[in-house]
């Protein structure tokens, strides 16, 4: 097996590991392996190729890794229960401290109030927090 093939296979393995654990770390190592594979076509000494692999890995980790991590964080999309906080909802069952229901995004949720003023059916409320599957609401502003 040729040296370039060994480094190319190592690069593919690192790329697969990156796909399975999206940390942006193994992608840098995979690119360094591919760079070393190209260099190994012209250079035959293992010790020089190892220096190229380590050096290119360090350079990529120092410069490319921070950029990849920063750009990856920008693409986070809010999902889950947090998207309901701050939304308007319509009361479908009278909301008290111990019972009630609201409708938001055409979904039914249990609702509660923390102050003592009950909210009647049909009123619009603001969701301001949740505990488990129960939304806490207050009269719409």
C-alpha positions in Angstrom: 0.0 0.0 0.0 1.3 3.4 -0.9 1.9 6.1 1.7 -0.6 8.5 0.2 -3.3 5.8 0.4 -2.6 5.3 4.1 -2.9 9.0 4.8 -6.0 9.3 2.6 -7.7 6.4 4.5 -6.8 8.0 7.8 -8.4 11.2 6.5 -11.6 9.4 5.5 -11.7 7.7 8.9 -11.3 11.1 10.7 -14.0 12.5 8.5 -16.4 9.7 9.4 -15.6 10.2 13.1 -16.4 13.9 12.6 -19.8 13.0 11.1 -20.6 10.8 14.1 -19.4 13.3 16.7 -19.8 16.8 15.3 -17.2 18.6 17.3 -15.3 20.3 14.4 -12.1 18.8 15.9 -11.7 15.7 13.7 -12.5 17.6 10.6 -9.2 19.5 11.1 -7.3 16.3 11.5 -9.0 14.8 8.4 -7.9 17.9 6.3 -4.3 17.5 7.7 -4.3 13.9 6.6 -5.4 14.8 3.1 -2.7 17.5 2.9 -0.1 14.9 4.1 -1.5 12.4 1.5 -0.8 14.9 -1.3 2.7 15.6 0.1 3.5 11.9 0.3 3.3 11.6 -3.5 6.4 13.7 -3.7 8.1 12.9 -0.3 8.9 9.4 0.7 10.4 9.8 4.2 8.1 8.9 7.0 9.6 11.3 9.6 9.1 14.3 7.3 5.5 13.2 6.6 4.8 12.9 10.3 6.1 16.4 10.8 3.9 17.6 7.9 0.9 15.9 9.5 1.5 17.3 13.0 2.4 20.7 11.7 -0.7 21.0 9.5 -2.9 19.7 12.2 -1.6 22.3 14.7 -2.0 25.1 12.1 -5.6 24.0 11.3 -6.5 23.6 14.9 -5.1 27.0 15.7 -6.8 28.9 12.9 -9.6 26.9 11.2 -11.1 25.3 14.4 -12.0 28.6 16.1 -13.6 29.9 12.9 -15.6 26.6 12.4 -16.8 26.6 16.0 -17.9 30.3 15.8 -19.8 29.9 12.6 -21.4 26.7 13.8 -22.9 28.4 16.9 -24.5 31.1 14.7 -26.7 28.5 13.0 -28.4 27.3 16.2 -32.2 27.2 15.9 -34.3 27.5 18.9 -36.5 24.4 19.3 -38.4 22.8 22.0 -40.4 24.3 24.9 -38.4 27.5 24.8 -40.1 28.7 21.7 -43.4 29.2 23.6 -42.0 31.7 26.1 -43.2 35.2 25.2 -45.9 33.9 22.8 -49.6 35.0 23.0 -52.1 32.2 23.7 -55.9 31.9 24.0 -57.5 30.6 27.1 -59.6 27.5 26.4 -60.4 26.5 30.0 -60.5 29.0 33.0 -56.9 29.5 34.3 -56.4 29.4 38.1 -53.6 28.5 40.4 -54.4 24.8 40.2 -56.0 24.3 36.8 -56.6 25.7 33.3 -55.7 25.3 29.7 -54.5 27.5 26.8 -54.1 27.1 23.0 -50.9 28.2 21.3 -49.9 27.2 17.8 -53.1 25.1 17.7 -51.8 23.0 20.6 -53.4 22.6 24.0 -51.3 23.2 27.1 -52.0 23.1 30.8 -51.8 26.6 32.2 -51.5 28.2 35.6 -51.3 31.6 37.1 -49.1 32.7 40.1 -51.2 35.6 41.2 -54.8 35.2 42.5 -56.7 36.6 39.6 -58.4 33.9 37.5 -58.4 34.3 33.7 -61.6 33.6 31.8 -62.1 31.5 28.7 -61.4 33.4 25.5 -59.0 35.9 26.9 -55.5 36.4 25.3 -52.6 35.7 27.7 -48.8 35.9 27.5 -46.7 32.9 28.3 -43.8 33.9 30.6 -42.4 30.6 31.9 -43.0 26.9 32.0 -42.4 24.1 34.5 -42.5 20.7 32.8 -45.6 20.7 30.6 -47.4 23.5 32.4 -47.2 27.0 31.1 -47.5 30.0 33.4 -49.4 32.9 32.0 -50.5 36.4 32.7 -53.1 38.7 31.1 -52.0 40.0 27.7 -50.5 43.4 27.6 
